[in-house]
Amino acid sequence: MSAPLIPVIETERLRLRGPKVNDLAPLTAFFETEGSAFVGGPMSAGATQTAMLSTIGSWALYGYGLWHVAIKATDRFIGWVGLLPRADKPEPSFAGAIMTADQRQGYALEAGRAALSHLTGQMNRFAPVTYIDAKNEPSLSAASQLGFAQEAADEAEITLRYVGRAA
């Protein structure tokens, strides 16, 4: 069962939806690896479960949050995308990740475009911001391809603002 407060968005290959219980095992496996370092990991199974539950809570409290990204044909969970509330930042952060085995297939851009279209259209969040580790070159490249432009930077982090879909 998917969380009822979270809108479902479909693309040609993907479904952006609420978390499901079956998503927890692959999410936990991902967060136990060093590949999760740029997105808050590694973390324990308990911390991963709490993070997944907070995704549902974010939608309930704020009316926005992270979608779980699944392959539409099979509903297999492959990552997440959306707005992440950040207590340490002045605005929520546009964020996302695709599981290591599913990277380099265009899923991040496909999911990112769908989420941004929904956020900037139906949800009236006209200029989402993203905060990316300065060493995370794949995410910086994806953000640029999605239409984010640098707003500020320091040695550790780059702040980018959505300015519109890139060509």
KAZIGI-V779505 format. One line per field, one symbol per residue. phi: phi as a letter, one per 40 degrees, with the letter a starting at -180 (. if undefined). psi: psi as a letter, one per 30 degrees, with the letter a starting at -180 (. if undefined). burial: + if it has 16 or more other ideal C-beta (glycine too) atoms within 10 Angstrom, else -. Layout:
phi = ???
psi = ???
burial = ???
//
This chain:
phi = .ccccccbbbbdbbbcaccbdcccccccdcccbcccdcbgbcaccccccccccccccccccbgaicccbbcccbgccbiaaicbcbccbcbcbcaaabddcbcgbgcccccccccccccccccfccadbbbbddcccccccccccchcbcbaabccabbbbcbhdcc
psi = klkffkkkkkaeflkkllkleffeeeeeeefflffgefhfallleeeeeeeeefeeeeeeefglakkkklkeefgkkfalkakjkjfglfllkkllkkkefglhggeeeeeeeeeeeeefdefhifillkjkkffieeeeeeeeffgkkkellafekkkkkkflkl.
burial = -++--+--+-+--++++++---++-+++-++---++--+-+-+----+--++-+++-++----+++++++------+++++++++-----+++++++++--+----++++++++++-+++----+--+++++---+--++-++--+++---------+++++-----
//
